[in-house]
Amino acid sequence: MILLLPELIETERCWLRPFELADLDDLHVLYSDPKVMTTRKIGVQDKAGTAEQLKAFVDLWQKRGFGLYAVFERGSNIFVGECGFRLYAPDQPDLVEISYGLRPKFWGGGIATEIATAMIDAGFKRLLDDTLIAHAQSQNAASLRVLNKLGFERLDVGALRLPPGLTRCALNRDRWQHIKGSKK
């Protein structure tokens, strides 16, 4: 398998590695939590649904060399959530989106921004040509704030014919490099 992204990504408070099938119990804690999943596109998952999602994550790594990472807290190695890249839709294999989701005990402390920043850096260095997209439920103010902090700009959802209540944002390489340069 050729990896287009690093096997390990480290941030100040977390470490990330590609999901493995052995991560089912950790992922199910996240995917069965209504606080987390009511604002996610796939909704609350039972164990079988979580296993299906996990298999898709592992398959994407095998087939395309990128995917979602399991996120763990440094020091404690406690499962925090997920962050990484996925394909937006099977019929659009070159449209890559960033995805992140954290267990509620890790909300509000800046971890989502921290891990997404590391992921975007890795993506623009090794995977993405020019543009990265992100989706959030329109009522998910916290996720939209994270995307805004990262420099994503909202797109006209009417023209995109997205499902009602879904917001699409985009971030291109030039804007990311400008944002990163201005934070030094």
KOLTI-596067 format. One record per residue (C-alpha): residue in one letter; z, x, y. Coordinates in pm, whole numbers, plus 50000, padded with zeros to 5 digits. Each point is the difference from the previous one (the first is absolute). Example, Ala and Ser with C-alpha at 12.3 -4.5 7.8 and 13.67 -1.06 7.14 Angstrom:
2
a,50780,51230,49550
s,49934,50137,50344
***
This chain:
184
m,50000,50000,50000
i,49908,50129,50344
l,50260,49920,50265
l,49868,49951,50349
l,50354,49980,50135
p,50300,50228,49935
e,50214,49943,49691
l,50309,50017,50219
i,50049,49904,50363
e,50329,50074,50170
t,50136,49863,50325
e,50330,50058,50174
r,50180,49733,49795
c,49770,49921,49707
w,49778,50141,49731
l,49696,49821,49860
r,49805,50039,49676
p,49728,49794,49833
f,50127,49698,49808
e,50036,50031,49623
l,50026,49722,49743
a,50366,50103,49950
d,50071,49872,50356
l,49981,49635,49894
d,50369,49922,50044
d,50016,50158,50345
l,49682,49828,50116
h,50120,49667,49864
v,50316,50025,50213
l,49768,50014,50302
y,49738,49749,49882
s,50249,49736,49886
d,50189,50000,50331
p,49907,49692,50207
k,50111,50174,50322
v,49732,50263,49939
m,49724,49805,49833
t,49981,49683,50209
t,49819,50205,50263
r,49779,50187,49754
k,49653,49884,49897
i,50082,49972,49629
g,50331,49813,50035
v,50307,50023,49776
q,49917,50140,49656
d,50161,49949,49661
k,50029,50298,49764
a,49656,49937,49848
g,49839,49976,50344
t,50175,50319,50109
a,49877,50176,49685
e,49645,49887,50077
q,50026,50135,50356
l,50146,50328,49874
k,49718,50042,49748
a,49751,49950,50283
f,50177,50271,50205
v,49987,50247,49711
d,49636,49910,49926
l,49901,50062,50363
w,50156,50347,49984
q,49812,50068,49674
k,49664,49869,50122
r,49997,50092,50370
g,50262,50274,50045
f,50216,49808,50246
g,50229,49700,50009
l,50352,49887,50071
y,50296,50233,49984
a,50351,49919,49882
v,50239,50090,50283
f,50344,50144,49932
e,50286,50094,50228
r,50057,50374,50022
g,50326,50116,49847
s,50090,49674,49824
n,49656,49942,49839
i,50051,49626,50052
f,49677,49797,49990
v,49915,49896,50356
g,49665,49826,49956
e,49630,50075,50009
c,49750,50152,50236
g,49643,50110,49957
f,49642,49889,49989
r,49822,49727,49814
l,49654,49853,50000
y,49979,49692,50218
a,49781,49803,49760
p,49805,50068,49681
d,49675,49908,50174
q,50072,50250,50282
p,50079,50323,49811
d,49984,50223,50307
l,50237,49796,50216
v,50339,50170,49963
e,50321,49848,50133
i,50347,50140,50042
s,50281,49807,49839
y,50374,50041,50023
g,50297,49795,49892
l,50368,50088,49996
r,50310,49856,49840
p,50196,49807,50268
k,50290,50247,50008
f,49752,50252,50145
w,49861,49772,50273
g,50049,50071,50368
g,50070,50372,49980
g,49652,50138,50063
i,49922,50091,49638
a,49684,49787,49990
t,49862,50183,50304
e,50108,50337,49857
i,49833,49958,49661
a,49691,49829,50142
t,49955,50288,50245
a,50008,50251,49714
m,49758,49784,49802
i,49753,49967,50288
d,50012,50377,50056
a,49922,50061,49631
g,49729,49733,50003
f,49813,50137,50299
k,50027,50356,49864
r,49879,49930,49649
l,49872,49646,49940
l,49877,49794,50292
d,49672,50045,50179
d,50071,49829,50329
t,50191,49672,49997
l,50308,49867,49827
i,50087,49632,49997
a,50327,49818,49959
h,50092,49637,49945
a,50315,49811,50083
q,50097,49638,50001
s,49982,49882,50360
q,50365,49890,49993
n,50117,50340,49868
a,50108,50140,50337
a,50171,50306,49849
s,49688,50117,49816
l,49782,49935,50303
r,50242,50210,50211
v,49968,50287,49752
l,49621,49977,50013
n,50011,49998,50379
k,50225,50311,50005
l,49750,50172,49772
g,49713,49925,50239
f,49823,49725,49807
e,49806,49751,50211
r,49962,49634,49910
l,49652,49879,49914
d,49847,49660,50065
v,50100,49811,49687
g,49770,49707,50079
a,49694,50220,49980
l,50127,50157,49677
r,50055,49663,49828
l,50342,50101,49869
p,50235,49748,49844
p,50211,49813,50257
g,50317,50183,50096
l,49871,50347,49913
t,49958,50271,50265
r,49771,50299,49950
c,50050,50318,50195
a,49802,50324,50005
l,50068,50363,50082
n,49725,50258,50028
r,50027,50374,49957
d,49944,50082,50369
r,50272,49762,50117
w,50242,50137,49737
q,49930,50359,50106
h,50054,49903,50363
i,50330,49825,49918
k,50119,50294,49789
g,49901,50246,50272
s,50184,49809,50272
k,50325,49996,49793
k,50019,50381,49976
***
